[in-house]
Amino acid sequence: MVEFDDTFRQHLRELFVWRRDVRRFRSDPLPEGAIDRLIETACLSPSVGLSQPWRFVVVNDATRRRAVADDFKACNTDALNCYSGERAARYATLKLSGLEQAPGHLAVFADKASDIGHGLGRATMPETTEYSVVAAITAMWLAARAESIGIGWVSILNPDRIHAILDVPETWKFIAYLCVGYPEAECDQPELEQAKWEHRRGAEEFTLLR
Ligand SMILES: Cc1cc2c(cc1C)N(C[C@H](O)[C@H](O)[C@H](O)COP(=O)(O)O)c1[nH]c(=O)[nH]c(=O)c1N2
């Protein structure tokens, strides 16, 4: 039986506080095997019916990386055009991906057709497949931070284009594109909070008693 003591719990809490979505990466490469190790940890995550629906694509090919970065640029321009006035001006100052600098690129998909898990738990809530993949990404995000590696989730992308660029099976649903690398700086405050876009709110704002 493994026991976790107060010191561990305190460190774990610090890990949660200091995990960041990272958009600014140093150029030094990741150590050999780092991404594989993160994927292995992610595979320990809970999944509906033990279906392990996560599918990872390590994107090393420069042409595909360029195509993803170009898609981000196009989608980000469209996103900017959805705002106006002061909000648009503020949006334009935000750095919303580290695609150009991150040494590691990792796309994550959910396999909607896999029969691993024999459908358990998915009959009334098929979306639990995607939820399982997000649970794995969260585990990976924290495990990375424990190794001082930063992850940045990029969703300002067109899923169909990402699917085509990465040439993955039809039944895979695009969930996330992750930039992986060493952060330029550490901070205990979200970058969007530092940029005064939004602020983190406390649990009491999101909790009901019934
Ligand atoms: C599903 C999803 C999708 C995205 C994000 C997160 C998640 C969960 N986040 C990161 C997000 O902005 C960040 O998590 C919050 O601002 C809180 O900051 P910390 O993660 O605590 O640093 C994110 N950030 C960004 O710069 N570009 C993006 O496209 C996205 N997309």
The ligand as an ORCA input file, in Angstrom:
! r2SCAN-3c Opt
* xyz 0 1
  C      -9.780     23.127    -23.812
  C      -8.725     24.212    -23.702
  C      -8.395     24.955    -24.838
  C      -7.440     25.969    -24.738
  C      -6.843     26.239    -23.494
  C      -7.172     25.472    -22.365
  C      -8.097     24.471    -22.470
  C      -8.435     23.647    -21.250
  N      -5.904     27.254    -23.410
  C      -5.279     27.562    -22.112
  C      -6.131     28.456    -21.244
  O      -6.127     29.757    -21.756
  C      -5.550     28.429    -19.827
  O      -5.670     27.132    -19.328
  C      -6.271     29.384    -18.893
  O      -6.056     30.709    -19.305
  C      -5.792     29.231    -17.451
  O      -4.385     29.370    -17.404
  P      -3.453     28.245    -16.795
  O      -3.698     26.993    -17.591
  O      -3.867     28.073    -15.363
  O      -2.052     28.777    -16.950
  C      -5.495     27.923    -24.534
  N      -4.538     28.899    -24.462
  C      -4.110     29.543    -25.572
  O      -3.225     30.410    -25.475
  N      -4.607     29.217    -26.808
  C      -5.576     28.293    -26.955
  O      -5.985     28.034    -28.079
  C      -6.064     27.627    -25.790
  N      -7.056     26.694    -25.856
*
